[in-house]
């Protein structure tokens, strides 16, 4: 199964090896297996030069560390994502030794020796993914490898900027060296420093690495962007809680307390109304004419279709397959747009204008301000895009902060819903 690079960009390599211990021993053994395979199969005719041998070992070490972490703490949302283009790198922020042109051959060898399973993409815009084999997972457990054996990468950038190329593949763009970028990076580092010492625990039964708390703020340049500005998207990604199912998040404890989820209601439509300086109608903006009898699944498709009109920068002629499958038969793009305009005539100027990335940036600015405020209040909350996980006794105060910061950013009150998590 291939994985969308957009959806899985946080599943890239995030761990390195400690200088010694059972994880390093495992990586050494895997490197020996690969070298033996190369000799046995004749796939490599010459011995590596010292510099190449060093980069080969560095690549094996990094891949094994991340496969081993996956084996101990299987992510809920997918495999490890790995672009294989020669111009791309598997890591973010620094160029990891051994990644680039030699990587496909190395992955092939790891698959042959029974260390990794490799799934190649079938269409543009998707990336190769890898996962540990059952044999490697059993080896990791038998050697007693645990969370302290993993070295969290300290050179991961606080900010990442990407765009899509003409084939739909996501490529990295250098973050501009501006005062704004420096300020945003310092802010994210402050969040991470606070989260690193926060009293966060997990009381459930699933394997969970509660030390995995590092956030990265990710910006996406839309096709219309003429310069690399940090003004589009900007959501915070990372942290073990973002990869968990909602049913598992209820087992998280903050400051020893049960948690609740505080969620902005219908964020994107309300941000769109703020953009045009208008007030949305009463009720859910997704309750469009003709959708009264829709099922819950069909209503989720309505939300996706609504947002598609905000992100698409040109006339939309057909649905994404996921939306088309979710909506009832007969709900064409044209019919849906007519229903939208009957409910939301004031949004006509911003449909099919590609403002979705700007709205997402406003959303991310609001959440960053909320995190800043909670830091001042000495209260750790865990961000999930347009929501936060809060200690149960502090939900009222934090909800007030969320409403206030939304009004400061976009000039409009966006109400917050409380979703108990226990």
C-alpha positions in Angstrom: 0.0 0.0 0.0 1.5 3.3 -1.0 1.2 6.4 1.2 0.5 10.0 0.2 3.6 12.1 0.8 1.3 14.9 1.9 -0.4 12.8 4.5 2.7 10.9 5.7 5.4 13.6 5.7 6.0 13.1 9.4 6.8 9.5 9.1 10.3 10.1 7.7 13.5 9.3 9.7 13.5 11.0 13.1 15.9 8.8 15.1 19.6 8.0 15.2 21.6 5.5 17.1 23.2 5.9 20.5 27.0 5.3 20.4 26.7 1.8 21.9 24.2 -0.7 23.1 21.9 -3.4 21.7 20.5 -1.1 19.0 24.0 -0.4 17.6 24.8 -4.1 17.8 21.7 -4.8 15.7 22.6 -2.2 13.2 26.1 -3.7 12.9 24.6 -7.1 12.3 22.3 -5.8 9.6 25.2 -4.0 7.9 27.1 -7.4 7.9 24.1 -9.1 6.4 23.9 -6.5 3.6 27.6 -6.8 2.8 27.4 -10.6 2.7 24.4 -10.4 0.3 26.4 -8.0 -2.0 29.3 -10.4 -2.0 27.1 -13.5 -2.5 25.0 -12.0 -5.3 27.8 -10.1 -7.0 25.6 -7.0 -7.0 28.7 -4.9 -6.0 31.9 -5.5 -8.0 34.3 -3.4 -6.0 34.9 -2.7 -2.3 33.7 0.6 -1.1 36.2 3.4 -0.6 36.6 4.5 3.0 34.3 7.6 2.6 31.6 5.5 0.8 31.9 2.8 3.5 31.3 5.4 6.1 28.2 6.8 4.4 26.9 3.3 3.8 27.1 2.5 7.5 25.5 5.8 8.5 22.6 5.0 6.2 22.2 1.5 7.6 22.4 2.8 11.2 19.6 5.4 10.6 17.3 3.0 8.7 17.7 0.3 11.4 17.1 2.8 14.2 13.8 4.0 12.6 12.7 0.5 11.7 13.4 -0.7 15.2 11.4 2.2 16.7 8.5 1.4 14.4 8.7 -2.3 15.5 8.4 -1.3 19.2 5.9 1.6 18.7 3.9 0.9 15.5 2.4 4.2 14.3 -1.3 4.2 13.9 -1.2 6.2 10.7 1.1 4.4 8.4 4.6 3.2 7.4 7.8 5.2 7.1 7.7 7.5 4.1 10.8 7.7 1.9 11.2 9.7 -1.4 13.7 7.9 -3.6 14.4 10.7 -6.1 18.1 11.3 -6.4 17.6 15.0 -5.6 15.6 14.2 -2.5 16.6 13.1 0.9 15.0 10.8 3.3 15.5 13.2 6.2 14.5 16.7 6.8 16.9 19.5 7.7 20.3 17.9 7.2 21.6 15.7 4.4 22.0 12.3 5.9 25.0 10.3 4.7 24.1 7.5 2.3 20.8 8.9 1.1 20.3 9.8 -2.5 21.4 7.7 -5.5 22.5 4.6 -3.5 19.3 4.4 -1.5 17.2 2.2 -3.8 19.9 -0.5 -4.0 20.3 -0.4 -0.2 16.5 -0.8 0.4 16.5 -3.7 -2.1 19.2 -5.4 -0.2 17.4 -4.8 3.2 14.3 -6.4 1.7 16.3 -9.5 0.4 18.0 -10.1 3.8 14.6 -10.0 5.6 15.0 -6.7 7.4 12.5 -4.4 5.7 9.4 -4.5 3.5 9.4 -2.0 0.7 6.2 -0.7 -1.0 6.8 1.4 -4.2 4.4 4.0 -5.4 2.0 3.4 -8.2 1.3 7.0 -9.2 2.7 10.5 -9.1 2.5 12.3 -5.8 3.1 9.2 -3.7 6.2 8.0 -2.0 7.9 4.7 -1.4 7.3 3.4 2.1 9.1 0.9 4.3 8.3 -1.1 7.5 10.2 -3.7 9.5 9.6 -7.3 8.8 8.2 -9.6 11.5 11.6 -11.2 11.8 13.3 -7.8 12.5 10.5 -6.9 15.0 11.1 -10.2 16.8 14.9 -9.5 16.9 14.4 -6.1 18.3 12.3 -7.5 21.1 14.6 -10.4 21.8 17.6 -8.0 22.2 15.8 -6.0 24.9 15.9 -2.7 22.9 13.8 0.0 24.5 13.0 3.7 24.2 16.3 5.0 25.9 18.3 3.3 23.1 17.0 5.7 20.6 18.7 9.1 20.1 16.1 11.7 19.0 17.6 13.8 16.3 18.4 17.2 17.6 19.1 18.8 14.2 15.5 18.5 13.0 14.5 22.0 11.8 11.7 23.8 13.6 10.3 25.0 10.3 9.9 23.1 7.0 8.8 24.6 3.7 7.6 22.5 0.7 5.8 22.8 -2.6 4.6 20.3 -5.2 6.3 20.0 -8.5 4.6 19.5 -11.8 4.1 15.8 -11.2 2.5 16.3 -7.8 5.6 15.3 -5.8 6.4 17.2 -2.7 9.8 18.9 -2.7 11.6 20.9 -0.1 12.2 24.6 -0.5 14.9 26.5 1.6 13.3 28.4 4.5 13.9 32.1 3.9 16.4 33.7 6.2 14.2 36.5 7.6 13.4 37.9 11.0 9.9 36.4 10.7 11.3 32.9 10.1 13.8 33.3 13.0 10.9 34.3 15.3 8.7 31.4 14.2 11.6 28.9 14.7 12.3 30.3 18.1 8.7 29.9 19.0 8.5 26.3 18.0 11.8 25.5 19.9 10.2 27.1 23.0 7.2 24.8 22.6 9.4 21.8 22.4 11.4 22.8 25.4 8.2 23.1 27.4 6.8 19.9 26.2 10.0 18.0 26.9 9.7 18.6 30.7 5.9 18.5 30.8 4.2 15.9 33.0 2.7 13.8 30.2 1.9 10.1 30.6 -0.1 7.4 28.9 -2.2 4.9 30.9 -3.4 2.7 28.0 -2.3 -0.7 26.8 -0.8 0.2 23.4 2.9 0.5 22.9 3.5 4.3 23.1 6.7 6.3 23.2 5.7 9.2 25.4 9.1 10.8 24.9 8.2 11.5 21.3 7.1 15.1 21.7 9.0 17.2 19.2 6.9 19.5 17.0 7.8 20.9 13.6 5.9 23.7 11.9 5.2 22.8 8.2 4.5 25.4 5.6 3.3 24.6 2.0 3.6 26.9 -1.0 0.5 26.9 -3.2 1.0 26.8 -6.9 0.3 30.5 -7.2 3.0 31.5 -4.7 5.7 33.6 -6.4 8.2 33.7 -3.6 9.0 31.4 -0.6 7.1 33.0 2.1 6.0 31.5 5.4 2.4 32.6 4.9 0.7 29.4 3.8 -0.4 26.4 5.9 2.0 26.3 8.9 0.4 23.6 11.0 2.3 22.0 13.8 3.1 18.3 13.3 4.7 15.7 15.5 4.2 14.3 19.0 3.0 10.8 19.8 -0.5 12.0 20.5 -1.0 13.2 16.9 -0.5 9.7 15.6 -3.0 8.1 18.0 -6.5 7.1 17.4 -9.1 9.2 19.4 -10.0 6.1 21.4 -6.4 5.8 22.6 -5.9 9.5 23.3 -8.3 9.3 26.2 -5.6 7.4 28.1 -3.2 10.4 28.0 -2.7 12.2 31.3 -1.5 15.8 31.6 -0.3 16.8 35.0 -1.7 13.6 36.3 -5.2 14.5 35.1 -7.7 13.1 32.7 -7.8 15.1 29.5 -10.5 16.6 27.3 -10.3 17.8 23.7 -11.1 21.4 22.9 -11.9 21.8 19.2 -12.7 24.9 17.1 -16.1 24.3 15.5 -16.3 24.3 11.6 -12.9 26.1 11.5 -12.4 26.5 7.7 -15.9 27.9 6.8 -15.7 30.3 9.7 -12.3 31.5 8.7 -13.6 32.0 5.1 -16.4 34.2 6.5 -13.8 36.2 8.5 -11.9 36.6 5.3 -14.8 38.3 3.5 -15.8 40.2 6.7 -19.1 38.6 7.2 -20.9 36.5 9.8 -21.8 32.9 9.0 -25.5 31.8 9.2 -26.8 29.9 12.2 -26.1 26.2 12.5 -23.6 24.0 10.9 -22.2 25.5 7.7 -22.0 22.0 6.3 -25.9 21.6 6.5 -26.4 22.4 2.8 -29.8 22.3 1.0 -30.5 18.7 -0.1 -28.2 17.1 2.5 -30.7 16.7 5.3 -31.0 12.9 4.9 -27.2 12.3 4.5 -25.5 9.6 6.6 -22.6 10.5 8.9 -20.2 9.2 6.3 -21.8 11.3 3.6 -21.6 14.3 5.9 -17.9 13.8 6.2 -17.7 13.9 2.4 -19.6 17.2 2.5 -17.0 18.7 4.7 -14.2 17.5 2.4 -16.0 18.8 -0.7 -16.6 22.2 1.0 -12.9 22.5 1.8 -12.0 21.4 -1.8 -13.7 24.6 -3.1 -11.6 26.7 -0.7 -8.3 25.0 -1.8 -8.8 24.7 -5.5 -7.4 27.7 -7.3 -9.1 27.1 -10.6 -12.5 25.9 -11.7 -13.2 22.4 -10.3 -14.6 20.0 -12.9 -14.5 16.7 -11.1 -14.2 15.4 -7.5 -11.2 13.7 -5.9 -12.1 10.0 -5.9 -12.5 9.9 -2.1 -15.1 12.7 -2.2 -16.9 11.1 -5.2 -17.2 7.8 -3.3 -18.4 9.5 -0.1 -21.2 11.6 -1.7 -24.5 10.1 -2.9 -24.9 9.4 -6.6 -25.8 12.5 -8.5 -24.0 15.0 -6.4 -21.8 16.4 -9.1 -19.4 19.3 -8.6 -21.9 21.6 -10.2 -24.8 20.5 -8.0 -22.7 20.7 -4.9 -21.5 24.3 -5.7 -25.1 25.4 -6.3 -26.1 24.0 -2.9 -23.1 25.8 -1.3 -24.0 29.2 -2.9 -27.6 28.8 -1.8 -26.5 28.4 1.8 -23.4 30.7 1.6 -23.8 33.3 -1.1 -21.4 35.6 0.7 -18.6 33.1 0.1 -18.8 33.3 -3.7 -15.8 35.6 -4.0 -13.5 33.1 -2.3 -14.5 29.8 -3.9 -12.0 28.3 -6.4 -9.5 31.0 -5.4 -7.0 28.8 -3.6 -7.4 30.6 -0.3 -7.3 27.3 1.7 -3.6 27.6 2.4 -4.1 31.1 3.7 -6.9 30.0 5.9 -4.8 27.1 7.3 -2.1 29.6 8.0 -4.6 31.7 10.1 -5.6 28.5 11.9 -1.9 27.7 12.7 -1.3 31.2 13.9 -4.2 30.9 16.3 -3.0 27.6 17.7 0.6 29.0 18.1 -0.8 31.9 20.1 -2.9 29.5 22.2 0.3 27.6 23.0 2.1 30.8 23.8 -0.6 31.7 26.3 -0.7 28.3 27.9 3.1 28.4 28.4 2.7 31.7 30.3 0.0 30.0 32.4 2.4 27.2 33.0 -0.1 24.7 31.6 1.0 22.1 29.0 -1.6 21.4 26.3 -1.0 19.1 23.3 -1.9 20.6 19.9 -3.7 18.7 17.1 -4.0 21.2 14.2 -7.3 23.1 15.1 -7.7 21.5 18.6 -5.8 20.9 21.8 -5.8 18.3 24.5 -6.2 19.9 27.9 -6.1 18.9 31.5 -9.7 18.3 32.4 -9.7 20.9 35.3 -8.4 23.7 33.0 -10.7 23.4 30.0 -12.8 26.5 30.8 -9.8 28.7 31.1 -8.1 27.3 28.0 -11.3 27.5 26.0 -11.5 31.2 26.8 -7.9 31.6 25.6 -8.7 29.9 22.3 -11.7 32.1 21.6 -9.7 35.2 22.5 -6.8 34.3 20.3 -9.0 33.5 17.3 -10.6 36.9 17.6 -7.2 38.6 17.8 -5.9 36.8 14.6 -9.0 37.0 12.3 -11.2 39.5 14.0 -14.0 37.1 14.5 -15.2 34.9 17.4 -14.9 31.2 16.7 -16.5 29.1 19.3 -14.8 26.1 20.9 -16.4 22.7 21.6 -15.5 20.5 24.5 -15.1 16.8 23.6 -14.6 14.7 26.7 -11.9 12.0 26.2 -12.9 9.6 28.9 
